[in-house]
Every structure is written in structure tokens, then in C-alpha cells.
Amino acid sequence: MSEVTKEPAAGKADTKPDGRFRVHFMPHEKEVLVEKGANLLDAAQNAGVYLNASCGGKGVCGGCKVRVNAGNVKTRYSPKITDMEERHGIRQACLCSVESDLEIFVPKRSRADAGALPDDEGVAARHSVDFAPELRPPWRLDPPVKRLYIEAVPPAPNDNINDLTRVMRALKTSHGIEDAAVDFRVLKTLPREARKDNWKLTLTLNSLRRDAPGGDLEGYAQRRPRIVHMEGSNTAEKHYAIAVDIGTTTVAVELLDVHEGKVLARRSEYNAQISRGEDVISRILYAEKEGGLKELQNLVAGTINSLIDKLLNDTGVERKYVFGMSAAGNTTMTHIFLDLDVRHIRRSPYTPVMFMAPQVPANELGLNLEEYVRVYTFPMVASYVGGDIVSGVVSNGMYLRPELTLYMDIGTNGEIVLGNKEWLLTASASAGSAFEGGGIEYGMRATIGAIDSVMIDHFTAKPDYDTIGKMPPRGICGSGIIDLAAELMVAGILGPDGKFDTSRHCPRLRETEGLTEYVVEYADNTGIGEDIVFTEMDVDNLMRAKAAMYAGYNTLLESVNMDVSDLDRVLIAGGFGRGLKFKNAIALGLLPDIDPSRIRYVGNGSLIGARLICFSEALMSDAERVGAMMTNFELSETPKFMEHYVAALFLPHTEIERFPSVVKRKEKASYAGDKSDAVSTWHGQ
Amino acid sequence: MSEVTKEPAAGKADTKPDGRFRVHFMPHEKEVLVEKGANLLDAAQNAGVYLNASCGGKGVCGGCKVRVNAGNVKTRYSPKITDMEERHGIRQACLCSVESDLEIFVPKRSRADAGALPDDEGVAARHSVDFAPELRPPWRLDPPVKRLYIEAVPPAPNDNINDLTRVMRALKTSHGIEDAAVDFRVLKTLPREARKDNWKLTLTLNSLRRDAPGGDLEGYAQRRPRIVHMEGSNTAEKHYAIAVDIGTTTVAVELLDVHEGKVLARRSEYNAQISRGEDVISRILYAEKEGGLKELQNLVAGTINSLIDKLLNDTGVERKYVFGMSAAGNTTMTHIFLDLDVRHIRRSPYTPVMFMAPQVPANELGLNLEEYVRVYTFPMVASYVGGDIVSGVVSNGMYLRPELTLYMDIGTNGEIVLGNKEWLLTASASAGSAFEGGGIEYGMRATIGAIDSVMIDHFTAKPDYDTIGKMPPRGICGSGIIDLAAELMVAGILGPDGKFDTSRHCPRLRETEGLTEYVVEYADNTGIGEDIVFTEMDVDNLMRAKAAMYAGYNTLLESVNMDVSDLDRVLIAGGFGRGLKFKNAIALGLLPDIDPSRIRYVGNGSLIGARLICFSEALMSDAERVGAMMTNFELSETPKFMEHYVAALFLPHTEIERFPSVVKRKEKASYAGDKSDAVSTWHGQ
């Protein structure tokens, strides 16, 4: 350990009366009191300052670099800190302990910027943002949690049967339900509620499947409806539910009006677990620490609670009328959300605890909902094909159609589903996080300041780009990376081998430390005070990611003796797909070279599926059926996959005849060499 | 309000530093600190001093009289305090508030003497005390909560299904169970327990019925077994359960070895609710007070917890291996135990909340058992025919036999079941508590010092009695009262109209305030320093009680066109029956005049039934069936009942020909008049 001392802030005592230290974060102007020796990354988390600690605080990613403006920290060996940074007080927060009051500056590159999500996200949406609604399976409003109004016959001397039987009789008379079970706690309120409005009552019945399932996807039984709540008088119209997509990066929540069958509001936020690791593997590693699993569970529950609070506030809906909740997430996210051990998911032979969880009372998960709310989680298929995929397939209805559909959810991981109403194959491709900006020098998530769309002028090789929020660029997100690489490739500036063609004298190409890079924007015009560049290393990472996806779906197709020409439809889900230009994704060899009209962006399929099952008991059953229909391919154990993968490590592919449209496009649009847009002009700005 | 001031105890401050007062109880030598103004009866309860507050603290019974030796109390108008008592510092504790430190003396008559239960009760019983075991329905050991050992196949790269499915497969292979559900919390321990001993596991499966029932007795469905606990390695032999009889007066608990199918130990204690009212009506009244229900629930849970602690201590059984619990009680006791509203049970038209409760997690009821223990309560039939009766019928097997059986549980209330394997009729007779010593001047419960057996010398009219514990008599319990009345009646000292025959010059008869009374024992020989007498008022109360029972079973018999000559068997349950001489009960007209060999005492039927269903899933199903078979008669709404009742207000009956054996007995044993045992002799002692 080396001790680093900076002068303490003038006029401030070193310790508070209770012996704790005050840590002040700039430019957030947030403060937190911590014990001596507390971890600085934890302190930031507690102050509500989110850092890009992609590695989960292990010190290897350098994403949590901060500047110590004032005060003392102790720091361990910091592999990501240069001598220059060391001299300027830059430290890796995850490796620092707090030794005095501190003033900490968080540079832009280190900020996770929670809440600054693009577009409709981050604010309440009055109307559903619903991509490709015509793909939905047919459904009618018949929710798995029902509110039913009854008028029971009041007791009389010649009819003094017990209260519960009286209610059950009315339920049978009015709604034909005679086999309902009842929650014990309902019995406590029954006598009072029943007499509040002379035996007029609104009952809430939960007929969610899987009260407590067997382990097999086929092992669940039809359940009796269960009375979970009773209220005097007729309040059946007040009936709301929460649908959640628990993404590794982002948590999206919708507040649903179940009585009307519509979305009232939607919000999303970063999953607060993000400061404990960027991808599922680092989350699992974190969960294996003492108390780590519970901490991660608390973090995601906190994110969901915060979103629910905001949605209720946005809409004025009373919390007590929220009766249902569904949650879709990948296998790891689902396990952590349920506080279940994840360590064996990453250890050979990769075994999750279960594929179908029972319904769990929301408050057992730390969710701030009434005790009668039970949480439904989607069935899972494998360690890396989870409930979010099952939910997505329910939302896009491919399991009901005769046509062959390829469904891809491209995010931190890439999941693939191929099939139709007869069969469904699934696979997970370790795409890396290039599509979310990971492993890309100036990559970033699709938040404010991200370059999300690029065109390259074929005469000047100059980029014409857009940023999210129309702000000066801070980096490049997935769709921008695809555009950039594809346009450079089509223009001939980037070769099919992933190397820049320096022979063309493009003024924006330059060499740094033996690698060629393309300058997307110069420091003076960016929001980070640095040049934003796209390097050959970036191209390499991108190529590996797209090759994994391509090899994945081709392996699945081949296993059923088909190829891409058999595909009737390709559906892209996940935030990455939103700004994606299909022709550029084809040009890179990520998507198959088919008529782009057959390719559709379907939005957050996982969230939409979670929503739909709150409206339709039949679709909830379908989710079980879809889970059971899916056959998972372990690609890493399929030799064909590796062949496809290696062949795809080229732009668009080693067999260019697979991409005839790309050949045509390149013929039309090649950059002819340095003609205008002098480097000096730009450098001079 | 009148303020009563006594000199404070010398050398003691009026208040403690925290402003509370110290209340010291004699002769218990127990102390408690209370706030100024606290109720003195509550203070006694908190100090662990149990008073005979039969009325539940309403000031009308006078059972909680105490003497204020030192200190100040405020007291309200006290109807039960005479001028003499007033002068001697005697107060009704329930009407007093604490105004300083106090020294309180509790006279013997006011002490409930918790723990001083007779016979095998109150101590651990190594062997089952089992009356009439030959009456049990046939059963084999197949408990509703099972512990099953499995050896699952450990995961491998070519077999990496999830942990839960792996366990389910083994459960199917080893035990043929393929539809088990699983508790969510089990999933939390599953990965760890499974790997503790290489996938050797002991599973605990709960297949109790009525996870959550419909309201009708017929409305329950067959349930799937549910895995509630998993433990690495083979511990299947460690398998215990708790059976409880929740009596209005006494709580009896057995610790069962379910693996062996035997009783390990038994204990009983007064239901701590006793200080809040003696009978179910006063308990209901208490429950209607603010917080009263919860208080009563806590009291009975506390009694059960204390008994379980002692049983575990007696036997060395580990608490975590207790997996099941069953509880039988009357409708009010069951409701209160489950913290369910009882107010409508005593209000026309007398509606309980439910007849079949779901299983309830033990710790939701405040029981100190593991979270996986669920409590089964027996089905109920009416507001005054509860789960204890259903349990008793299961234990005596009458629902399986062709013969006609009359089953009577005689306690604070008297419940009657008549029937055979085809049909069961039930009724509840408001017997009053005479059989438990209530409403009898010197009546008491069957505890230490109670006269429980009496013979009258036909020549001297002198009683020859036994007391429980061979102590000087403190009062007379139920069986003693029956003996006393019957023997006096047979001897001709007590007439068939319930009046003493003073013409016979019996030296022990005397008149006090216009009523004739028989002196059972003189003050010098008693344990209370007073004469113990038996009055005409007592006889009247006893006659009403026995008439209610007699009228009850005759009404039931008549409703099926039968009479007592059709009875094949009469079974008596309840503590009262233990010391009962059948010929005396017949002589009084309580029991029908049939061959006494057909009458059996069957012990605590409720407790035995609760025990048996822990051993046999089939008997648990039978309990549901018995509940459904029973047709309840509301005697108060049956005109025939009143006719029978009035006719039975005679000793033994207005129609003496119904009791031929009594006629014969009287002919042989009439007292001939004062011949020896001069009154003076006795008075002189």
C-alpha cells in the first residue's frame, strides 16, 4: 500500500463528531459520511454517484478513475493509473480507502450517468412505445390476477354458515368459480371487510401458474385460483400491475392498468448493480463474495423500488391497488433478483439453481409493494438463455406462426432463437459488449452524448454524425459503431480484413503506437476534451462480436438443414437495435443479406412479454409452453460453430458471395482518396 | 373512584428512578415493574401470577380478590367486596390501578395455580397415556409430512440440467414422486446442501391437505406434496412433530417421534388466556377490546412455546428437526390461535370466519418453530362444535363403525356427537361449567387439593373422600361433585327435586341465609381455613348442567327415531371424565341408564386425534371427511330440546322409569336418620 496525501480542504475538520468522514463528489455536489477505511467506490455508490466500474471493483478496468482534489486516501497498486495521472491525483476509486474528509472529482468518462437514458426512457410515457405490435400473439384481456366484484347474501338465523363459505358461494354464483383457495391473511380482514358495505366485496384472485413448481419445465400443474385480497364495496376498476425487464445494464418498468389493458407509464434506469460489474460474469464473481449476493439483490430491488415510486407518483395510482408483478431477466439476473446462488452458473458444468421459480411474495424480495403481491418470473432455458428470451418470444408470437423466424436479442450478451410453431432452437453467443460500446476505445452506452448514427462522405471521408440529445459527442454507442465501421468499409477506407487502407491517404487516418485509427471528431468539438477515434483494435473487437452472432444463427440453421435463405423474418430486440441501420449491419456481416423489409426492430421484447402476461392468463401459460419448446444449443460444444466463427472474422465474410448486396454497395461508393477536408483544417479548429 | 391508601412499605421509595412502580406478590414472591395507573390484574399476569379472573376482568366474578398489604391503589366500585373485606384491604385486582409500590397478598381462593396439574400432566411422560387404544381407527405410519432420502446424480458436462430438476429426478427414481412443488426458500439452500455430501440429500415433503382451502368442508382439493426443507446427507430418522390440544382451560402438547410413530413426551399447562376470562364467551368479549385479540393470541402462543421448550429440553430433540404441527381446539380457541376475529361467534346469527383454515406458517402465529413448519388445524362444524370434536371422533373411530356411538366431550362446554359410519350428528349443550367446578360454591378445577371422589356412609351420612395430591381439601372438582350429589341422592339426603331432606336430621345439613347446605369438611381440616359446603344452589347448577347434556343427546337420538336403548357405546372425553364414576353419573341422570360396561372414558380425544394425524396422512384426510359428515343441531332452535331439558331438571329424571338401576340402588342404600357422628363432634374439631 502507498499512502497518498493531499492537503485537506481549508476550514474543514478531518473528522466528524462521530468519527466518520465526509466525502464530497464533484461535479455532482453529492456527499456521504463514511467510516475511516471505507472503500471509495462504495462511498460513491452510497452517495448515489455511479461510476463505470465495469470489472466490479477488481481494479482491472480503470473505469472508476477519479481525481482526489482534497484529502487523504490510501491506495493499492493501480494497474490502470499512468505516471502522469498519478501526479495529477487520479486514482482508481475501487482501490482507494477513505482516510480523511475528501473532495473527489469524477471525470466524464467515469460517470455512469444513471437516469440520462435516451428518448422516451427515463420519463413517464403516457402511451405505450410499442414496436411491431402486429407481431403480437392474439390475446384478450383475461389477466392471471383478477378483481371480481360479488354481492354475498348477508347472514341470517336460518343461514349462519361461516363467512368464508358465504363468500365462496357468491363467487360461484356470480363468476362460476367454485374451487378457489384463500390466503390465510385474507381471513383476518374478511369479517370486517364483508360487513363494511353489507357483503358487497371486491375479491382479488391470483391464478398465476406455478405457485410452487416442480423442477421441470413440463412439471407445473394447473392451479386453483387463490383469493389474495378482499375489500368491502366495488373497487374492481382499480387494478394495476408492474411489469419489469431486469437487464444486466438497464432496468425498465411499466405500470399497467390491468382493468383497461393498457400501459399507463414507463420508466427505466441503470441497474444499480452496474457499479458491481458490467457483465453477468463479473456480477457472479461479485455475488460470490461474502454478502455479495444479498448486496446485488438489494441493489436491483432498490432500482425497481425507485422506478415504481416514480411511476406511482407520475400517475397518482395508489400502491395498494397494485396486485400483480411480472419480471423477465436473463438467468443470472433472475437468480440474483430472487437471492439465489449464482456461483455454479459460471462454473463447469454451468448449472443454475432452477429453471422455473415459484411465485415469490414481493416483500420477501425487498420490493415496496403490498404483502399480497406475488412476483412471477419467466421460465429459463439454460444458464445463458433466460426468462427475457422466453418473454421476448411470447411478445413476438413466433411460436405460433408457421413461418421461420430468427429472433436476436443483442445486448451485453447475444441470444438467438430460431424456429416456428413447431420447434424453437436457442443459443447464446458470447458477443462481448462491443454492441453496447464495451471493448471499444471510445465506446459508450446509448446515453446522452453518444454518437448513434454516422454517414461517411465518399468524397471527403468526413463523417456526418448525430448524437443522442444533440450534445457534443462523448463517445460512440452500438449503432454508431456499426454505422462507422460499415460506412468506412463500404467506402473502402476499412479493408475486409479489418485493417485501415492507409494507401488511400484518408486525412482522418493516423497511426498511434503502431495501430491505425480513424479520427471521428477532434478534441475541440467533443464533450470530453479528447479526440474521439475508432481504432483497428475496435474493429477487431467488433468483428469478433458480429462473427459470434453470425456463426450462432448459422449453426442453428445448419442443424436443421436450412440456411439464411429460408428465413421468413428476422427480428431484432434490445436497446442496441433501436438506432441500427439494417443495411449497415448487413454490410458488416452481422445480419444475413436478405431483403431488409424482412428485418424488424421489435424493441424491448422482454419488457413487452412481461407486460402482456399481466393482461392475459393464456399468454402466461404460453410462456411456460415456450420455455418447454426451446431446445438449447451449447455453441461452445458444437464444432461447426467454430468453423462459422472463423469464416466470419472478415468484413462482411470470407465468402463474399454470401453478401451480394454488399458487393453492389461497395462498387458504388468507394472513397477515391484525399481530395478536400484537409487534416490541417480540422486540426486547426 | 375512591382512593385507597395504605402505608407504604418501610424503607422503600414510592417510585423507581424511571418513574415506574414495583408490585410485589405474596406468597409467590414475584415482582414486576409497572407504569403508574397500570391495572393490577395485568400486573399480576405480567409477574406470572395467575388469578381466577373468570369474568375476564370485568369486575363481576370476584375471582381476583387480593389483599393490599402495603401501598396505594385506586379502585372503582367493587360489587364483590363486602364491607368487612373493604376494611381488611381486600380488593378486586381487575378494578384497581397501581398508584405506588405495592405489596399484594393473593389468597388461595384467587390463585389459578398454573402448573399444579394432577397426575401425569405437568411432567414429561415417557410413555403415551392412552385410554381405550382399541377404539383407534386402523392406521399405518405414513405421515403427511415426510422425510425422504435421495441420492441424486451429480452434474456433468453432458448433464448440466439445473439443480432443482436434478433433485426432482432423484425423487422420482427413488420414491416415485414426480409432481412435488417446492418452497421458494428451499431454493436458497439447495445448491449448498446438494453439494455438502455429493448430492445425497434428505428432503422434507409436506403433503398436508388444505394449503389454502375453499370455504366449504367439501371444497378442498387433493394437493401435490411440497418440498419444504432440504438437508445434505441422510438425516431422515430425525423427524419430529408437535400435537396440541388447545383447551379453553388447559393446553396439552405432545412431542412426537414421527419416524418411529410414537409419543416421546407430553406436557400440559393452563392456557395463559385463563386470566382473561374463564369461558369462551368471556374470551370473545376480551378479544373485542382494542388489542384484545392479539393479546389472547400471544398468550396462547406463549403457553404453547413454553410447553414446546420444556418438551425439547426433556427429550434433547433438536428444534430444527420438528417439521410438523397439528392443533385441535374448539371454534373460538382455533380462531383466536389463528388471530382471527371472533366477535361474530357470539353475536346472532353466530358466524365464525371459516370452518377450514389454510395451513399457516408456525412463526406467523408467534410459535418458536422453524420457518418451514406449517400448522394444521382441524376443520370445524359450527360456532360451538369445533376442531377438538372432529379430532376426538377421528381418535375414537366411531365414523368407521356400524355400531351406534354416543361421544361426549364434557368440559367448560359440552359437545355431543351421535352416529356411526353412515352419519354423524353433533350438538353443543351450554352445560355451564359445573362439571369443571364453576358455579359451585366450593367448586374448583381438578388440581391439587380438589376433592375428586366421595362416598357417603349410609349410616352416618359422613363423607369419605379423596383429594388430588392427597392434600387437605381446597374445594371440589367435577367428579367429586358428581359423587357427592349422587351419593347424597341415593342415600335420600338429597331429594329428587334437588332439595335436601331436612326431615332426616342429617347432622351435616345446616341452613345458611335460607338455603340448606351439606358440610363436606370443616374448616380445621381444609386447606383454606373455611368449611367446604355443598349447597342447594350448587345442586341446582349441577342439575341444569346435567339436564342440558341429557336433553342434548336425547334430542339427537329422537331426531333419528332412536332412544338410549339403541346406543351400543357411550364414550366420555375430557378431563372431567377421568375420575368419573359412571354409576353416579347415571344416578344423577347425566349418563343414560345402560350397562356401565358399554361406557368408556377415552381421555383427551382431541389431543389423541391431533397426534394420530401427524402419523397418518389417511387419518388427516379422514378429519376432513368427518368434518364434512357432521350435521349440527342448533339445540336452542329445537323445541324438543327444551321439553327434554325441563323433564331432566330432576334427580335423576321426572320419569324415573328411565333409570331403573337408580331405583334399585336407592332402595338398598337410604340413610336412616341421625344415629352417630354428632354435629357437635364435628363442630368441635
Interface residues (C-beta under 8 A of the other chain):
Chain A: P155 A156 P157 D159 N160 I161 N162 D163 L164 T165 R166 V167 M168 R169 E178 D179 A180 A181 V182 D183 F184 L187 K188 L190 P191 R192 D211 A212 P213 G214 G215 D216 G219 A221 R224 R226 L338 D339 L340 D341 R343 H344 S348 P349 Y350 T351 P352 V353 M354 F355 A357 P358 Q359 V360 E364 M380 S383 E637
Chain B: P155 A156 P157 D159 N160 I161 N162 D163 L164 T165 R166 V167 M168 R169 E178 D179 A180 A181 V182 D183 F184 L187 K188 L190 P191 R192 D211 A212 P213 G214 G215 D216 G219 A221 R224 R226 L338 D339 L340 D341 R343 H344 S348 P349 Y350 T351 P352 V353 M354 F355 A357 P358 Q359 V360 E364 M380 S383 E637
